[in-house]
């Protein structure tokens, strides 16, 4: 059994990797990192380049987590690819980062996370979006920060 993580090269994507690392340690299993390069190639921000993927693999290895990497070039829907890899490796968990989109984008484009949740044969853990979309990092306004984010609690802010 393994933990499969759908990786994109963003703060949220790395947050998903660190959560997959935590889950893999708890379950004593390996992590399979999945990054998808579609028809547009590396022009799409979800396609990670080799130095980025090397850094993720090095991070997991340095922290004692067995891992493997699958960078898949395919025009299929990312959800189908992630679920396919999860079935192939008999995943015990799939970890994904959630990316904020407008309601129109969600309706027109769909949601990879939603599609994975509906098609997966194992539990799916969704990591919240922490990418910077504005001047303030998410959750810092309330003084709450999930333990896996790179942000520090704002000691000056509300409690």
C-alpha angles and dihedrals in degrees: 000000000000145000112247117204124193102218130202122172099253136100089263090049092053089046087057089051092051091049090049087051091053093047092047091053092049091049094037092231137123127263122235111202114207121195120174126211110193132194092290090059119202093347088084113082092225093066110091120214122229097261090053093049091046089054092052092049090046091050093053093043092048089053093051098252117140108231147165132196130225117185104184124197107202140127093223119112111281090233091057091050094048093047090046092053090046091054092045094054095037092241119206091199141010118211121199136172117233116228120202116239134168116264090251092055090049091052096045100036100029122216126279090206093052092048092049092049091051095046103035122110092202135047118290122212116201118205114208122249111266098164112127109257094158140016093281123060114241117272093011089104091065093041091243122121125176111240094246098057122099091229123104122223110266102242091193094052133083119298 
